[in-house]
Amino acid sequence: MTTADPITPLACSLDGHAFQVRLQEIAALNARHLRSERRLGTTLELEYAVEACAQVEAMIERERECCAFLDFRLAQMGDRIALTITVPEQARDQADVLLQPFTRDNATTAASCCGGSCG
């Protein structure tokens, strides 16, 4: 796992509207292509249909821009792709909120933004 360096903020850089748009994009991707999800402590493991690879890669790229403290790992496994998202250890207490946007039921995050940390 990559840990955030001391100067990397543990907060999403998106403003409220942009965050809502991003939630909708992730929810649409999950509705179409997410096959399974599993939470292990500070890590969320997601499996998508392989045809969603380009979309998942694009989502990861966008997320690395606004949430640079999260660690994203992508691997192909036969007819599926596995995405692992890990919260740094120093943010363990915030893992539920930080990983929620990537889950099937991310609608519950509408009132929060990476723990209420952005605009």
Rosetta constraint file for C-alpha pairs under 8 A:
AtomPair CA 1 CA 71 HARMONIC 6.52 0.50
AtomPair CA 1 CA 86 HARMONIC 7.12 0.50
AtomPair CA 1 CA 88 HARMONIC 7.87 0.50
AtomPair CA 2 CA 71 HARMONIC 5.88 0.50
AtomPair CA 2 CA 88 HARMONIC 7.46 0.50
AtomPair CA 3 CA 69 HARMONIC 7.14 0.50
AtomPair CA 3 CA 71 HARMONIC 7.59 0.50
AtomPair CA 3 CA 88 HARMONIC 5.33 0.50
AtomPair CA 3 CA 89 HARMONIC 7.46 0.50
AtomPair CA 4 CA 8 HARMONIC 5.78 0.50
AtomPair CA 4 CA 68 HARMONIC 7.69 0.50
AtomPair CA 4 CA 69 HARMONIC 5.00 0.50
AtomPair CA 4 CA 70 HARMONIC 7.64 0.50
AtomPair CA 4 CA 88 HARMONIC 6.49 0.50
AtomPair CA 8 CA 68 HARMONIC 7.22 0.50
AtomPair CA 8 CA 69 HARMONIC 6.40 0.50
AtomPair CA 9 CA 69 HARMONIC 7.02 0.50
AtomPair CA 10 CA 67 HARMONIC 7.52 0.50
AtomPair CA 10 CA 69 HARMONIC 5.96 0.50
AtomPair CA 10 CA 91 HARMONIC 7.39 0.50
AtomPair CA 11 CA 67 HARMONIC 6.61 0.50
AtomPair CA 11 CA 69 HARMONIC 7.95 0.50
AtomPair CA 11 CA 114 HARMONIC 6.06 0.50
AtomPair CA 11 CA 115 HARMONIC 7.62 0.50
AtomPair CA 11 CA 117 HARMONIC 5.35 0.50
AtomPair CA 11 CA 118 HARMONIC 6.52 0.50
AtomPair CA 12 CA 66 HARMONIC 5.36 0.50
AtomPair CA 12 CA 67 HARMONIC 4.97 0.50
AtomPair CA 12 CA 113 HARMONIC 7.01 0.50
AtomPair CA 12 CA 114 HARMONIC 5.61 0.50
AtomPair CA 12 CA 117 HARMONIC 6.56 0.50
AtomPair CA 12 CA 118 HARMONIC 5.71 0.50
AtomPair CA 13 CA 66 HARMONIC 4.85 0.50
AtomPair CA 13 CA 67 HARMONIC 6.74 0.50
AtomPair CA 13 CA 118 HARMONIC 5.88 0.50
AtomPair CA 13 CA 119 HARMONIC 7.69 0.50
AtomPair CA 14 CA 18 HARMONIC 5.71 0.50
AtomPair CA 14 CA 19 HARMONIC 5.54 0.50
AtomPair CA 14 CA 66 HARMONIC 6.17 0.50
AtomPair CA 14 CA 118 HARMONIC 6.22 0.50
AtomPair CA 14 CA 119 HARMONIC 6.87 0.50
AtomPair CA 15 CA 19 HARMONIC 5.97 0.50
AtomPair CA 15 CA 118 HARMONIC 5.84 0.50
AtomPair CA 15 CA 119 HARMONIC 4.40 0.50
AtomPair CA 16 CA 20 HARMONIC 6.29 0.50
AtomPair CA 16 CA 113 HARMONIC 7.10 0.50
AtomPair CA 16 CA 118 HARMONIC 7.05 0.50
AtomPair CA 16 CA 119 HARMONIC 5.69 0.50
AtomPair CA 17 CA 21 HARMONIC 6.34 0.50
AtomPair CA 18 CA 22 HARMONIC 6.15 0.50
AtomPair CA 19 CA 23 HARMONIC 6.19 0.50
AtomPair CA 19 CA 113 HARMONIC 6.86 0.50
AtomPair CA 20 CA 24 HARMONIC 6.35 0.50
AtomPair CA 20 CA 110 HARMONIC 6.70 0.50
AtomPair CA 21 CA 25 HARMONIC 6.31 0.50
AtomPair CA 22 CA 26 HARMONIC 6.21 0.50
AtomPair CA 23 CA 27 HARMONIC 6.00 0.50
AtomPair CA 23 CA 101 HARMONIC 6.20 0.50
AtomPair CA 23 CA 106 HARMONIC 6.93 0.50
AtomPair CA 23 CA 107 HARMONIC 7.55 0.50
AtomPair CA 23 CA 110 HARMONIC 7.92 0.50
AtomPair CA 24 CA 28 HARMONIC 6.11 0.50
AtomPair CA 25 CA 29 HARMONIC 6.27 0.50
AtomPair CA 26 CA 30 HARMONIC 6.07 0.50
AtomPair CA 26 CA 59 HARMONIC 7.61 0.50
AtomPair CA 26 CA 101 HARMONIC 7.48 0.50
AtomPair CA 26 CA 102 HARMONIC 6.59 0.50
AtomPair CA 27 CA 31 HARMONIC 6.00 0.50
AtomPair CA 27 CA 102 HARMONIC 7.76 0.50
AtomPair CA 27 CA 103 HARMONIC 7.97 0.50
AtomPair CA 27 CA 104 HARMONIC 6.75 0.50
AtomPair CA 27 CA 105 HARMONIC 7.85 0.50
AtomPair CA 27 CA 106 HARMONIC 6.77 0.50
AtomPair CA 27 CA 107 HARMONIC 7.96 0.50
AtomPair CA 28 CA 32 HARMONIC 6.32 0.50
AtomPair CA 29 CA 33 HARMONIC 5.91 0.50
AtomPair CA 29 CA 34 HARMONIC 7.14 0.50
AtomPair CA 29 CA 55 HARMONIC 7.59 0.50
AtomPair CA 29 CA 56 HARMONIC 7.93 0.50
AtomPair CA 30 CA 34 HARMONIC 4.52 0.50
AtomPair CA 30 CA 48 HARMONIC 7.93 0.50
AtomPair CA 30 CA 103 HARMONIC 7.75 0.50
AtomPair CA 30 CA 104 HARMONIC 6.22 0.50
AtomPair CA 31 CA 104 HARMONIC 7.39 0.50
AtomPair CA 33 CA 48 HARMONIC 5.28 0.50
AtomPair CA 33 CA 49 HARMONIC 5.33 0.50
AtomPair CA 33 CA 52 HARMONIC 6.36 0.50
AtomPair CA 34 CA 46 HARMONIC 7.14 0.50
AtomPair CA 34 CA 47 HARMONIC 5.97 0.50
AtomPair CA 34 CA 48 HARMONIC 4.44 0.50
AtomPair CA 34 CA 49 HARMONIC 6.61 0.50
AtomPair CA 34 CA 104 HARMONIC 7.92 0.50
AtomPair CA 35 CA 46 HARMONIC 7.63 0.50
AtomPair CA 35 CA 47 HARMONIC 5.43 0.50
AtomPair CA 35 CA 48 HARMONIC 5.27 0.50
AtomPair CA 35 CA 49 HARMONIC 6.61 0.50
AtomPair CA 36 CA 46 HARMONIC 5.80 0.50
AtomPair CA 36 CA 47 HARMONIC 5.17 0.50
AtomPair CA 36 CA 48 HARMONIC 7.23 0.50
AtomPair CA 37 CA 44 HARMONIC 7.08 0.50
AtomPair CA 37 CA 45 HARMONIC 5.53 0.50
AtomPair CA 37 CA 46 HARMONIC 4.44 0.50
AtomPair CA 37 CA 47 HARMONIC 6.36 0.50
AtomPair CA 37 CA 103 HARMONIC 7.30 0.50
AtomPair CA 38 CA 44 HARMONIC 5.86 0.50
AtomPair CA 38 CA 45 HARMONIC 5.09 0.50
AtomPair CA 38 CA 46 HARMONIC 6.58 0.50
AtomPair CA 39 CA 43 HARMONIC 5.90 0.50
AtomPair CA 39 CA 44 HARMONIC 4.55 0.50
AtomPair CA 39 CA 45 HARMONIC 6.21 0.50
AtomPair CA 40 CA 44 HARMONIC 6.24 0.50
AtomPair CA 40 CA 45 HARMONIC 7.78 0.50
AtomPair CA 41 CA 95 HARMONIC 7.86 0.50
AtomPair CA 42 CA 86 HARMONIC 5.66 0.50
AtomPair CA 42 CA 87 HARMONIC 5.28 0.50
AtomPair CA 42 CA 88 HARMONIC 7.47 0.50
AtomPair CA 42 CA 89 HARMONIC 7.52 0.50
AtomPair CA 42 CA 92 HARMONIC 6.19 0.50
AtomPair CA 42 CA 95 HARMONIC 5.61 0.50
AtomPair CA 43 CA 84 HARMONIC 6.78 0.50
AtomPair CA 43 CA 85 HARMONIC 5.60 0.50
AtomPair CA 43 CA 86 HARMONIC 4.32 0.50
AtomPair CA 43 CA 87 HARMONIC 6.41 0.50
AtomPair CA 44 CA 84 HARMONIC 5.73 0.50
AtomPair CA 44 CA 85 HARMONIC 5.21 0.50
AtomPair CA 44 CA 86 HARMONIC 6.44 0.50
AtomPair CA 44 CA 99 HARMONIC 6.87 0.50
AtomPair CA 45 CA 82 HARMONIC 6.98 0.50
AtomPair CA 45 CA 83 HARMONIC 5.88 0.50
AtomPair CA 45 CA 84 HARMONIC 4.57 0.50
AtomPair CA 45 CA 85 HARMONIC 6.54 0.50
AtomPair CA 46 CA 82 HARMONIC 5.72 0.50
AtomPair CA 46 CA 83 HARMONIC 5.06 0.50
AtomPair CA 46 CA 84 HARMONIC 6.25 0.50
AtomPair CA 47 CA 80 HARMONIC 6.29 0.50
AtomPair CA 47 CA 81 HARMONIC 5.57 0.50
AtomPair CA 47 CA 82 HARMONIC 4.55 0.50
AtomPair CA 47 CA 83 HARMONIC 6.22 0.50
AtomPair CA 48 CA 52 HARMONIC 6.63 0.50
AtomPair CA 48 CA 53 HARMONIC 7.78 0.50
AtomPair CA 48 CA 80 HARMONIC 5.53 0.50
AtomPair CA 48 CA 81 HARMONIC 5.25 0.50
AtomPair CA 48 CA 82 HARMONIC 6.49 0.50
AtomPair CA 48 CA 83 HARMONIC 7.82 0.50
AtomPair CA 49 CA 53 HARMONIC 7.58 0.50
AtomPair CA 49 CA 79 HARMONIC 6.45 0.50
AtomPair CA 49 CA 80 HARMONIC 4.68 0.50
AtomPair CA 49 CA 81 HARMONIC 6.30 0.50
AtomPair CA 50 CA 76 HARMONIC 7.44 0.50
AtomPair CA 50 CA 78 HARMONIC 7.91 0.50
AtomPair CA 50 CA 79 HARMONIC 5.30 0.50
AtomPair CA 50 CA 80 HARMONIC 4.46 0.50
AtomPair CA 50 CA 81 HARMONIC 5.38 0.50
AtomPair CA 52 CA 56 HARMONIC 6.08 0.50
AtomPair CA 53 CA 57 HARMONIC 6.06 0.50
AtomPair CA 53 CA 81 HARMONIC 6.84 0.50
AtomPair CA 54 CA 58 HARMONIC 6.15 0.50
AtomPair CA 55 CA 59 HARMONIC 6.17 0.50
AtomPair CA 56 CA 60 HARMONIC 6.16 0.50
AtomPair CA 57 CA 61 HARMONIC 6.25 0.50
AtomPair CA 58 CA 62 HARMONIC 6.30 0.50
AtomPair CA 59 CA 63 HARMONIC 6.08 0.50
AtomPair CA 60 CA 64 HARMONIC 6.05 0.50
AtomPair CA 60 CA 72 HARMONIC 6.89 0.50
AtomPair CA 61 CA 65 HARMONIC 6.68 0.50
AtomPair CA 62 CA 66 HARMONIC 6.83 0.50
AtomPair CA 63 CA 67 HARMONIC 5.51 0.50
AtomPair CA 63 CA 68 HARMONIC 7.22 0.50
AtomPair CA 64 CA 68 HARMONIC 4.69 0.50
AtomPair CA 64 CA 69 HARMONIC 7.85 0.50
AtomPair CA 64 CA 70 HARMONIC 7.31 0.50
AtomPair CA 69 CA 87 HARMONIC 7.32 0.50
AtomPair CA 69 CA 88 HARMONIC 6.92 0.50
AtomPair CA 70 CA 85 HARMONIC 6.69 0.50
AtomPair CA 70 CA 86 HARMONIC 5.85 0.50
AtomPair CA 70 CA 87 HARMONIC 5.28 0.50
AtomPair CA 70 CA 88 HARMONIC 6.68 0.50
AtomPair CA 71 CA 84 HARMONIC 7.85 0.50
AtomPair CA 71 CA 85 HARMONIC 5.53 0.50
AtomPair CA 71 CA 86 HARMONIC 5.04 0.50
AtomPair CA 71 CA 87 HARMONIC 6.62 0.50
AtomPair CA 71 CA 88 HARMONIC 7.64 0.50
AtomPair CA 72 CA 83 HARMONIC 6.92 0.50
AtomPair CA 72 CA 84 HARMONIC 5.75 0.50
AtomPair CA 72 CA 85 HARMONIC 4.73 0.50
AtomPair CA 72 CA 86 HARMONIC 6.71 0.50
AtomPair CA 73 CA 82 HARMONIC 7.96 0.50
AtomPair CA 73 CA 83 HARMONIC 5.63 0.50
AtomPair CA 73 CA 84 HARMONIC 5.07 0.50
AtomPair CA 73 CA 85 HARMONIC 6.56 0.50
AtomPair CA 74 CA 81 HARMONIC 6.95 0.50
AtomPair CA 74 CA 82 HARMONIC 5.62 0.50
AtomPair CA 74 CA 83 HARMONIC 4.58 0.50
AtomPair CA 74 CA 84 HARMONIC 6.49 0.50
AtomPair CA 75 CA 81 HARMONIC 5.65 0.50
AtomPair CA 75 CA 82 HARMONIC 5.19 0.50
AtomPair CA 75 CA 83 HARMONIC 6.66 0.50
AtomPair CA 76 CA 80 HARMONIC 6.08 0.50
AtomPair CA 76 CA 81 HARMONIC 4.27 0.50
AtomPair CA 76 CA 82 HARMONIC 6.11 0.50
AtomPair CA 77 CA 81 HARMONIC 5.55 0.50
AtomPair CA 77 CA 82 HARMONIC 6.86 0.50
AtomPair CA 85 CA 99 HARMONIC 7.69 0.50
AtomPair CA 87 CA 91 HARMONIC 6.45 0.50
AtomPair CA 87 CA 92 HARMONIC 6.76 0.50
AtomPair CA 87 CA 95 HARMONIC 6.08 0.50
AtomPair CA 87 CA 98 HARMONIC 7.35 0.50
AtomPair CA 87 CA 99 HARMONIC 7.68 0.50
AtomPair CA 88 CA 92 HARMONIC 6.71 0.50
AtomPair CA 91 CA 95 HARMONIC 6.40 0.50
AtomPair CA 94 CA 98 HARMONIC 6.11 0.50
AtomPair CA 94 CA 115 HARMONIC 6.96 0.50
AtomPair CA 95 CA 99 HARMONIC 5.90 0.50
AtomPair CA 96 CA 100 HARMONIC 5.97 0.50
AtomPair CA 97 CA 101 HARMONIC 7.68 0.50
AtomPair CA 97 CA 109 HARMONIC 7.59 0.50
AtomPair CA 97 CA 112 HARMONIC 7.96 0.50
AtomPair CA 97 CA 114 HARMONIC 6.09 0.50
AtomPair CA 97 CA 115 HARMONIC 5.67 0.50
AtomPair CA 98 CA 114 HARMONIC 5.18 0.50
AtomPair CA 98 CA 115 HARMONIC 6.69 0.50
AtomPair CA 99 CA 103 HARMONIC 7.08 0.50
AtomPair CA 100 CA 105 HARMONIC 7.59 0.50
AtomPair CA 100 CA 106 HARMONIC 5.60 0.50
AtomPair CA 100 CA 108 HARMONIC 7.99 0.50
AtomPair CA 100 CA 109 HARMONIC 6.70 0.50
AtomPair CA 101 CA 105 HARMONIC 7.92 0.50
AtomPair CA 101 CA 106 HARMONIC 4.71 0.50
AtomPair CA 101 CA 107 HARMONIC 7.79 0.50
AtomPair CA 101 CA 109 HARMONIC 6.40 0.50
AtomPair CA 102 CA 106 HARMONIC 6.43 0.50
AtomPair CA 106 CA 110 HARMONIC 7.78 0.50
AtomPair CA 109 CA 113 HARMONIC 7.02 0.50
AtomPair CA 112 CA 116 HARMONIC 4.91 0.50
AtomPair CA 113 CA 117 HARMONIC 6.06 0.50
AtomPair CA 113 CA 118 HARMONIC 5.93 0.50
AtomPair CA 114 CA 118 HARMONIC 7.08 0.50
